[in-house]
Structure formats: C-alpha cells, structure tokens
Amino acid sequence: MFSYAMRRFITTIPVLLGISVLVFLTLRVSSGDPAAILGGDAVTTEQIEAIRQQLGLGEPVWKQYLLWLSHALRGDFGVSYYYKMPVTQLILSRVEPTMVLAVLTLAVSILIAIPLGTAAALRAGSIADSLSTAVAVVGFSVPVFVVGYALIGLFSIKLGLTPVQGYHRLSDGALATLASTILPSLALATVYIGLLTRITRASVLEVLNADYVRTAKAKGLMPLPITIKHVLRNAAAPIVTVVAMGFASLISGVVVTESVFNIPGLGRLMVDAVLARDYPSVQAIILIFTVFYVLINLLADISYGILDPRVAS
Amino acid sequence: MLRRLLLSAAVFSAVSIGSAAAATLKVVAHADPKILDPTWSTNYISRNHGYMIYDTLFAEDEKGVVRPQMAEGYTLSDDRLTYTITLRDGLKWHDGAAVTTADVVPSIKRWASVDRAGRALAAFMKDIKVVDEKTFQIVLNAPFGHVIEVLGKGDANVPFIMPARVAATPATEQIKEYIGSGPFKLALGEWKPGERIVYLKNEDYKPRSEPPSAFSGGKVAYVDRVEWVTMPDQFTAVNALVAGEVDIIEALQPDLFPVVESKKDIKLFQWNEAGLQSVLRFNHLQPPFNNVEARRAVMSAIQQDMFMTAQHGDPRFFRPCNDPLGCEVGEKGPYGDLLLKPDLPKAKALLKQSGYNGAPVAVLHQTDLISSNKMAPVLSNVLTNVGFKIDVQSMDSQTYFVRRNNRGPAGNGGWNIFFTVSLMSNVPNPMYNIFTDASCEKAFVGWMCDPELETMRRAYEVAGSPEQAKRIADQISKRIVDQAHFVPMGIYNVFGAYRNDRVSGWLKAPAAIFWNIKKSQ
C-alpha cells in the first residue's frame, strides 16, 4: 500500500508543474495590471511603470517563472503585492475557517444524508422515498446564498440565536467557532445532503439486490446488522468518492458562502487575489488547491482498499 | 430538549454579543485596507487609514476652510516668499517621542514628490528648512498663494506627517513602520488582511481646544478601540447592523436605503455633504474625440437626470450641475440648459461637422463599482440616437483601471469614453481637480491637451487673493465647457448608516472619520 501511495504521489509532480506553468502564463496574459491597481485611482503612467519595476514585472515571463519556481521549491511563495506579507503566512491565516467550515458541512451532510438515502433505498417506491427525492432535488437546486440569507433571517435576525456574520477562531473557544459556522455549514450542507442522499440511495439499492444480502436475510439476520455490515459497507465506495470530492471542492469553492457569512477563508482570499491581480497569492493558492485535490484523491483510493480488500489485492 | 435548545441559544447569543465590547466601535469599511501608506497610494481606504493614525499641519473644516491642526500658526514675510510655521505643544508620536520639525520637513518633501498639488508647491519651493525643534520655514522662489491650502489638503494624497525615519522612505516604496501622532494607534498585531484592521485610542494625543469640524479642531477619541471590518456583501453588512453586530456601515449602496430607513434604531447619515461629482472622460488622443465638435456633440445630447436616475435611483440622493467645477447646493450651474435638457438636432449637426467616420466608439463599462456602473448602457442609447456607433465594453473594475491607461486606438486595447467620479471637495479647485489637468501626455487619463487652459491653471496657482482665484476658476470652467474637455454628469451623495440607539457624534467630512464618536454602554 505504501509503495502504491508513493507511486501515485510521484506521478503528481508533473501535474503540479504543468498547473504552475499554466497558472503563471494565464495570469500574465489576462487583462489587468497589478501595478495600475496598486497605484490607485489617480496614479500616473510613470508611477505605474515604477511600481512594475519594483514588483519585478519588467523581466521576461520565463525569467519571472524560473525565479518563482526556484523559490517555491524551497517553500517560499513570495510576498503578496498588496499586504506586503509572505503569501504562506497569508494563506495559513485563512486555512482554519475554511477547514472548519468544510469539516462541519461534511459532518452535517453525512449525518443527515446517509440515513436518509439508506432509508429511501430500503423503502424504494414509497411516499418516504419520493419525499427524500424531493428534499434532495430542492437541496441541490436552491442556490446556497438564498438558503444562507433565509437562515440568517430566521436564526440571526428573527430569533437572535446565532451571529449574522464573522468567524471566531478555535482559539476563541470551540463553542464560539461553532456559533459562527453553524449557519454557513447548514447552508452549504443543503447541496451535499441532496447529492449524498441520491448517491447513497442508488448505491444501497444496487447492493440490496445482491446475492450475499439475500443470503444474510435467509440466515435470519436482523435488518439493522444486514444494513450496516453487508449493505452500507459494500455500497461505500461511491459514497466515499463523493464525500472526498465534496471535501476538496468545499476547500476551494466556498466563495459565495464565505461572502454571505463574511468568513475570511481561502475562497475569499482567492477571489480577492484574482481581482487584485496579486500574482504571488493566486499562484500559491492554486498550487495548494491542486496538491489538496491530489491528496484527497489519493486518500479516497487508499480507502477503497480498506473498504474492499479485493481492490487492495 | 426545549430547555437544552434555549440554553444553547443563550450561549450562542452570548458568544456573539461578547465579541463586541462596549467601548469598541465596529465599522464596516468601504474597502479592505490593503496598503497602509497613504502617501504611496491614492486609494481612499489608505487615505482614511491615514486620518486614523496620522495628523496634518493644517486641515479643512466642514466648510472647506483650512485651519491650523498640528501647527500653532504661521507667519508670512512681507515679500510673500517665506512661510514660518510653528508646531503646537504636546505633539507626540505613538512611541512616546516628541514630534519635531525634523520629522515635518522630510514628510512634506516625500508627499510633495508624489502629490499633484504637492508638486505644484514643490515647483515654487526654493527651500524648506528647520529653524528649531518647533519652527520650520518654507522659502519660495516666487509668490504662491496656496501654500497653507495645499498643506491642509483633505483628499488623497493628504500631507500626513510621519516620523523622520519613516518619511525617509523613498516615495516610490511603501513605508514599513506605521507610527503616527494621530488620535488612534494602529494595532498592527491584530491586523488580519481581508478581515479586519484595529485601531486603539491614543491616550497621549493632545486634541486642539476648538470644537471638531471635519478634519480640523479637537480630535477626541471617545472609544477605546475602532475595528474596521471587511464585509464583501452589503446585504450581510445591513443584517449585521440590524442584529447589532456592527455599529456603522461607512458607505451604503442606494438600493439598500429603504431597508435601513425602515428600521427605527438605524439612521442614514450623509457624512460627505458636498458629495461626489460624476464625470464622463474622453480620450483626447484618439478619434473621434480628438475633435472638439465630436465632444460637443456628446455634451449636447446628455441629460444628467437620466444618467443619475439610472445610477442612484431616488432623486433625493443626487442633483444636476452643469459647471465642471461644481455647484453650491440648490444651484444648477451657469450654462443654461446645457446637460440639463438635451438638444439632439444640435448634437447631430455637431457630429456631422466633426467628420465622424462611423468607427465604433469604445465605452469602458466597469460593472462592479456602484459609483458609475450603470451609466455606460444609458450613454450607449443616447449616443446611438445621435448617430455614433457605440461599443460598450463591460469589465470588472480592476481591468477597467488598467484599460483606461492604454493610450492606443480603441481597436488596439484602447478606449474612447469612460465614467469616473471625484470628491466634490476637490472639484472647485483647479489645482486639486485632476480632471482639469490639460498638460497633454502628463495629464490624467484622457490626456487633455490645451496650453491655454494650462496657462489659466498656472495663473490660478499664483493668484494673489481668493477673489482673483475665483475669477480665474470661472474662466477655467468656461474654457472646459467651450472645448467640451470632459462632461460633468451631476453630483450625488454618499450615505453611511449607523445604530442611532448607541452611536452619536459622527462628524461630517469629505472622508469617513471616527474621532468624536461616542458609543453608549
């Protein structure tokens, strides 16, 4: 398993290099000039040129790339054009809110969607099944920001139970963190509950018709042990894939939710950096997202082996 | 179960309330303060940060009159060439050291090397020298009637005074130390970019004895702490204000005014009473607007109301004005129906005279700044009726800021028209008003080129009296209209919103300022 994991990891190096070249070039050919944005509304052309030189943007692109790569390989992603602080430090300050949001969202999604999807499969064709389908469709059809504003309106404005916005770090206390992330997590979870419910239902339905389940029933086993030990375990692979990919996309794609709830996470940092043409930050964030996707894929693959020994062998 | 839920709810509420201490003023700032050097950047948020931690020698009051601030006063020699300025007692840097003229001189030099009005001063400045710790002199090579005025300039770049070691930073580089002598200190360790910036009350600050008035007078910090929170979504900001999580929204977008006006504990506040002027800029380097008749055609076709209604909605929040150097409240300018009522036949005739060849006119349309993001589509309709072929090019504001620096033809990444805004406090003064700069290649984007106008602007700089300066300003205004150099599109007001059940004392000024504000316990 270790050599398999290492082999998979080594194959990601060309992917990362390719992504870094692509991002570097895309930023340079896209419209927008960080020097002009930095200078402000009344900046003169001469001032823009002076800023460009300071930022090292006057050098040929290939030279800029090699310089950036040589630093990045040593873990130095440069300094943000705007905040004048190391990009690594900037990114680290944004990791916690996004990670907490992602973990909580997935926890809520799994706790609701897997029982719901399993129940729907066990009672396929019933009113309960139709209802769960309806819930799932609504979940991934209604935009997250609509759900977010509705939750704020009810829980924060009307009932005064949770804060409207902002993020409390874990160092402020777990309860404070929970208070500031419960609504955004619920808003985000609506999408994943919908998706996971449908996937769980489909996977469980497929396994329910398998010979070994019939055999287990014939042996007189109780329904709950059959569901947990035989059905869910064998239906787990597609569910794990969706959960893993969901986690990866949550890390990189929660911009709207972070904006609606004013959570200073990685998604917002990414958007701010792109809008401001903060090249060092954009390059580092995309590279980190790529590494994250690759690692999550790897972990999902490894988990297949644990869930199904046939895959490992 | 119900009891447990209520208990949890109480804890959640306590968490959210506990984060807002009574002496902390929480403000949703209009932007994330990314650059903390207000001399290096002209961004308004950098300027506002400057007002928190720095002070100025002179400062504008609510009526725009410049008054001593860090200065005790000044004298002018009989030949009007030497200004002797004295600092008032008790000025201290945030690290406890005394503010001396050895700090003031390099601060002025650094600022004057980048700011347009500062450069005008520098052109007349033969020497600036320290006399003693509290006195310094500015020696001119010719009389320049605006020395005190520019040292009290309220808008970016503001001549903030910094410690000598900080002011020694070349103006082309950003400063790295943020120590001022203003009413608040920057809590650098608490600065979380993209999230919040924190200022603490400067206990050592010695306010002037006069009552506060805009940037002048006694700057008394009544709260212990001011937090500027960055909130990208304005609806979230309004929700946070309603829920009491923040105290002030610095600038609110007009479509949310009705939401705020319906809440009894929240008030709209017009902190910038003079407002902002919207302007249509032409590219003078490229056809068709390198031709005065084509520019006049556009001017004849425009009705300001139509554009301002599209952009700002409610007529309570804007007013027409056809004077490029602005109008007093209640006036519409000296040019009759120009820009107030369109004259389409005249516009069509002028366009014909211009020899316009039907080439597409590129109108830059920035889509995300609420100051002017709805004007380009209206213009497209108006100018199409005149006979122009309009190509509205939509883009985000950052791309727009870059595109408008392109001097090339429209078909080669350039442009012909864009909209922008300026603080009204700058507009009447041709020295501050960058739109009036007609120095060709060196002028503000649009690159107006008019030696006659430049001669008038130089005459304004050396005007011997306010009356003479006013007469020259009127001539400049007439020249701009006659040559249709740019088109004033009207004046609109900026409103903030605050919790009037616990916040009081927000001052009117051209920028949002946070001294004098009290927050009830």
Boltz contact constraints between the chains, C-beta under 6 A:
constraints:
  - contact:
      token1: [A, 31]
      token2: [B, 399]
      max_distance: 6.0
  - contact:
      token1: [A, 32]
      token2: [B, 398]
      max_distance: 6.0
  - contact:
      token1: [A, 32]
      token2: [B, 399]
      max_distance: 6.0
  - contact:
      token1: [A, 32]
      token2: [B, 402]
      max_distance: 6.0
  - contact:
      token1: [A, 33]
      token2: [B, 402]
      max_distance: 6.0
  - contact:
      token1: [A, 36]
      token2: [B, 401]
      max_distance: 6.0
  - contact:
      token1: [A, 36]
      token2: [B, 402]
      max_distance: 6.0
  - contact:
      token1: [A, 36]
      token2: [B, 405]
      max_distance: 6.0
  - contact:
      token1: [A, 37]
      token2: [B, 398]
      max_distance: 6.0
  - contact:
      token1: [A, 37]
      token2: [B, 401]
      max_distance: 6.0
  - contact:
      token1: [A, 40]
      token2: [B, 41]
      max_distance: 6.0
  - contact:
      token1: [A, 40]
      token2: [B, 42]
      max_distance: 6.0
  - contact:
      token1: [A, 40]
      token2: [B, 43]
      max_distance: 6.0
  - contact:
      token1: [A, 41]
      token2: [B, 42]
      max_distance: 6.0
  - contact:
      token1: [A, 42]
      token2: [B, 42]
      max_distance: 6.0
  - contact:
      token1: [A, 42]
      token2: [B, 434]
      max_distance: 6.0
  - contact:
      token1: [A, 50]
      token2: [B, 172]
      max_distance: 6.0
  - contact:
      token1: [A, 82]
      token2: [B, 34]
      max_distance: 6.0
  - contact:
      token1: [A, 83]
      token2: [B, 193]
      max_distance: 6.0
  - contact:
      token1: [A, 152]
      token2: [B, 239]
      max_distance: 6.0
  - contact:
      token1: [A, 156]
      token2: [B, 243]
      max_distance: 6.0
  - contact:
      token1: [A, 157]
      token2: [B, 243]
      max_distance: 6.0
  - contact:
      token1: [A, 160]
      token2: [B, 13]
      max_distance: 6.0
  - contact:
      token1: [A, 161]
      token2: [B, 9]
      max_distance: 6.0
  - contact:
      token1: [A, 161]
      token2: [B, 12]
      max_distance: 6.0
  - contact:
      token1: [A, 162]
      token2: [B, 12]
      max_distance: 6.0
  - contact:
      token1: [A, 163]
      token2: [B, 16]
      max_distance: 6.0
  - contact:
      token1: [A, 164]
      token2: [B, 239]
      max_distance: 6.0
  - contact:
      token1: [A, 164]
      token2: [B, 240]
      max_distance: 6.0
  - contact:
      token1: [A, 164]
      token2: [B, 243]
      max_distance: 6.0
  - contact:
      token1: [A, 164]
      token2: [B, 245]
      max_distance: 6.0
  - contact:
      token1: [A, 165]
      token2: [B, 236]
      max_distance: 6.0
  - contact:
      token1: [A, 165]
      token2: [B, 240]
      max_distance: 6.0
  - contact:
      token1: [A, 176]
      token2: [B, 15]
      max_distance: 6.0
  - contact:
      token1: [A, 179]
      token2: [B, 12]
      max_distance: 6.0
  - contact:
      token1: [A, 179]
      token2: [B, 15]
      max_distance: 6.0
  - contact:
      token1: [A, 259]
      token2: [B, 232]
      max_distance: 6.0
  - contact:
      token1: [A, 259]
      token2: [B, 233]
      max_distance: 6.0
  - contact:
      token1: [A, 260]
      token2: [B, 233]
      max_distance: 6.0
  - contact:
      token1: [A, 260]
      token2: [B, 236]
      max_distance: 6.0
  - contact:
      token1: [A, 262]
      token2: [B, 231]
      max_distance: 6.0
  - contact:
      token1: [A, 262]
      token2: [B, 236]
      max_distance: 6.0
  - contact:
      token1: [A, 264]
      token2: [B, 194]
      max_distance: 6.0
  - contact:
      token1: [A, 264]
      token2: [B, 195]
      max_distance: 6.0
  - contact:
      token1: [A, 272]
      token2: [B, 194]
      max_distance: 6.0
  - contact:
      token1: [A, 275]
      token2: [B, 398]
      max_distance: 6.0
